[in-house]
């Protein structure tokens, strides 16, 4: 199987370049040799066939070929805004959401958040999650990398929540089922889900979300974990619009 690598720089057909350090290390671990074929992408929506020219101790030089269009994105842009689950669960959520086609992830600090991040620590975590998304794109074939936004409080974020259909994932009654809540989702309409951390959002936080234009969507009688609920919506949305594979 051809090795697929994300490179954080614009690619041009016919260019010769040294891979960025992360991609170079990955290629070296996979023991690439001069003449081997690679598949590169820079997040712009195309795959770029490349040929290895030389491999040094810390450098891998490649020649870039003509771009290949990739059509693996959801027709409806989906944003997941969520109270960050603790430990490795956020890593797993970012990885799986990327595989399922999320466009944007908004980590939120809420009243019941176990994971409390601010300042430089929050930015380091964001950079880590962005790298997780990039690696997931390498594996799943996406050529556009989801954006992991800086950590914000729920109160800071709500006034700027994306336009489109806004779903509050909650056990609050009365709640529409997911298909009922999404029935008005016309082609091209963006979807944004809001969900809480372990312990969920408080009643006051949910009231604020409703005041900001969110509608309550139920996910059935079972209580889902903080990392499961947004993925359930994303998987449902992805299955509503199967994607044609480029080739």
C-alpha positions in Angstrom: 0.0 0.0 0.0 1.3 3.5 -0.9 2.3 5.5 2.1 0.1 8.6 2.5 1.5 11.7 4.3 0.2 15.1 5.4 2.6 17.9 4.7 2.0 21.3 6.2 3.1 23.3 3.2 1.5 24.1 -0.2 2.3 21.5 -2.9 3.0 22.3 -6.5 3.2 19.9 -9.5 6.8 19.3 -10.6 8.3 20.7 -7.4 11.2 19.0 -5.6 11.1 19.4 -1.8 12.3 18.1 1.5 9.4 16.7 3.6 8.7 18.5 6.8 10.2 16.8 9.8 7.1 14.9 11.0 6.4 13.5 7.5 10.1 12.7 7.0 10.2 10.7 10.2 7.1 8.8 9.3 8.6 8.0 5.9 11.9 6.9 7.4 10.1 4.6 9.9 8.4 3.0 7.0 11.8 2.5 5.4 11.2 4.3 2.1 13.9 4.2 -0.5 14.7 6.3 -3.6 12.2 5.5 -6.3 9.4 4.6 -3.9 6.0 6.1 -4.5 4.3 8.3 -1.9 0.9 10.0 -1.7 1.0 13.5 -0.2 -1.7 16.0 0.8 -1.6 19.5 2.2 -5.2 19.9 3.3 -6.3 21.6 0.2 -8.6 18.9 -1.1 -6.2 16.9 -3.4 -3.8 14.0 -3.2 -0.4 14.5 -4.8 1.5 11.5 -6.1 5.2 11.9 -5.3 8.4 9.9 -5.9 11.2 9.6 -3.3 14.5 11.1 -4.7 16.8 10.7 -1.7 16.8 9.6 1.9 19.2 11.0 4.4 19.6 10.7 8.1 17.1 13.5 8.7 15.9 14.4 5.3 13.6 12.8 2.7 13.5 14.6 -0.7 10.7 14.0 -3.1 9.4 15.0 -6.6 5.8 16.0 -6.6 3.5 14.9 -9.5 0.1 16.1 -10.7 -2.7 16.5 -8.2 -5.6 14.1 -8.0 -9.0 15.4 -6.9 -10.4 13.7 -3.8 -14.2 13.6 -3.0 -14.5 12.3 0.5 -16.1 15.2 2.4 -19.7 15.3 3.7 -22.0 17.6 1.7 -23.2 19.1 5.0 -20.4 20.7 7.0 -20.6 19.3 10.6 -19.2 21.1 13.7 -19.0 19.2 17.0 -18.9 21.5 20.0 -18.4 19.6 23.2 -17.4 19.7 26.8 -14.0 18.0 26.6 -14.0 14.4 28.0 -10.9 13.7 30.2 -7.9 11.4 29.7 -7.5 9.8 26.3 -11.1 10.0 25.4 -10.8 13.3 23.6 -8.0 11.9 21.5 -10.2 9.0 20.5 -13.1 11.4 19.7 -11.0 13.6 17.5 -9.6 10.5 15.6 -13.0 8.9 15.1 -14.8 12.2 14.3 -12.1 12.9 11.6 -12.7 9.4 10.1 -16.5 10.1 10.0 -16.1 13.4 8.2 -16.3 16.2 10.8 -15.3 19.7 9.5 -14.7 21.4 12.8 -14.2 20.5 16.5 -14.8 23.1 19.2 -13.5 22.0 22.6 -15.5 23.7 25.4 -14.9 24.4 29.1 -18.2 23.9 31.0 -19.3 24.0 34.6 -18.9 20.2 35.0 -15.8 19.8 32.9 -13.3 17.4 34.5 -10.5 18.5 32.0 -9.7 22.1 32.9 -7.5 23.8 30.3 -6.3 27.4 29.9 -3.4 29.4 28.5 -0.4 27.6 27.1 -1.6 24.2 28.3 -4.8 24.6 26.4 -2.9 25.6 23.2 -0.5 22.6 23.5 -3.6 20.3 23.8 -5.2 22.0 20.8 -2.0 21.4 18.8 -1.9 17.8 19.9 -5.5 17.2 18.9 -4.8 18.9 15.5 -2.0 16.4 15.0 -4.4 13.6 15.8 -6.8 14.8 13.2 -4.0 15.0 10.6 -2.9 11.5 11.3 -6.4 10.2 11.1 -6.7 11.9 7.6 -3.6 10.1 6.5 -5.3 6.8 7.4 -8.8 7.4 6.2 -8.1 9.1 2.9 -9.5 12.5 3.6 -7.6 15.4 1.8 -9.1 18.1 4.0 -8.1 18.2 7.6 -10.7 19.2 10.2 -10.0 22.3 12.2 -9.6 21.9 16.0 -10.5 25.3 17.4 -8.9 26.9 20.5 -10.5 25.9 23.8 -13.3 28.3 24.9 -15.8 28.5 27.6 -19.4 27.7 26.6 -20.5 31.3 27.4 -17.7 32.7 25.1 -18.6 30.4 22.2 -22.4 30.4 22.1 -22.8 33.9 20.5 -20.5 32.8 17.6 -21.9 29.3 17.1 -22.1 28.4 13.4 -25.2 29.2 11.4 -27.4 26.3 10.3 -29.1 23.6 12.2 -28.0 23.6 15.8 -28.7 20.5 17.9 -28.4 20.3 21.6 -27.7 16.6 22.6 -29.6 16.3 25.9 -31.9 14.1 28.0 -34.2 17.1 28.5 -37.8 16.5 27.6 -39.6 17.0 25.3 -36.9 16.0 22.8 -37.2 15.3 19.1 -35.6 12.2 17.8 -32.5 12.8 15.7 -34.3 12.3 12.4 -37.1 14.6 13.5 -34.7 17.3 14.6 -32.7 17.1 11.3 -35.7 16.9 9.0 -35.2 20.5 8.0 -31.6 19.9 7.0 -31.6 20.9 3.3 -28.7 20.2 1.0 -25.7 22.3 1.9 -27.0 23.4 5.3 -24.4 23.2 8.0 -25.0 21.1 11.2 -23.7 22.0 14.6 -24.1 19.7 17.7 -23.5 20.8 21.3 -22.9 18.2 24.0 -21.6 18.2 27.6 -18.7 16.6 29.3 -19.0 13.8 31.9 -22.0 14.7 33.9 -23.5 16.7 31.1 -24.4 20.4 30.8 -26.1 22.1 33.6 -29.8 23.3 33.3 -28.6 26.9 33.1 -26.1 26.0 30.3 -28.8 24.2 28.3 -31.2 27.1 28.8 -28.4 29.4 27.4 -28.0 27.1 24.4 -31.8 27.0 23.7 -31.8 30.8 23.9 -29.0 30.8 21.3 -31.1 28.9 18.8 -30.3 25.2 19.6 -33.1 22.6 19.5 -33.0 19.5 21.7 -32.3 16.2 20.0 -32.6 12.9 21.8 -30.5 9.9 21.1 -32.7 7.2 22.6 -33.3 5.9 26.1 -29.7 5.0 26.9 -27.3 7.5 28.5 -24.3 7.8 26.2 -20.9 8.8 27.3 -19.5 12.2 26.6 -17.4 10.9 23.7 -20.1 8.7 22.3 -23.0 11.1 21.9 -21.5 13.5 19.3 -20.0 10.5 17.4 -23.4 8.9 17.2 -24.8 12.0 15.5 -21.9 12.3 13.1 -22.1 8.6 12.1 -25.8 8.9 11.5 -25.2 12.0 9.3 -22.4 10.4 7.4 -24.6 7.4 6.6 -27.3 9.6 5.2 -25.0 10.8 2.4 -22.6 8.0 1.2 -19.6 9.5 -0.5 -18.4 8.6 -4.0 -14.7 7.6 -3.9 -12.3 9.4 -6.1 -10.2 7.3 -8.4 
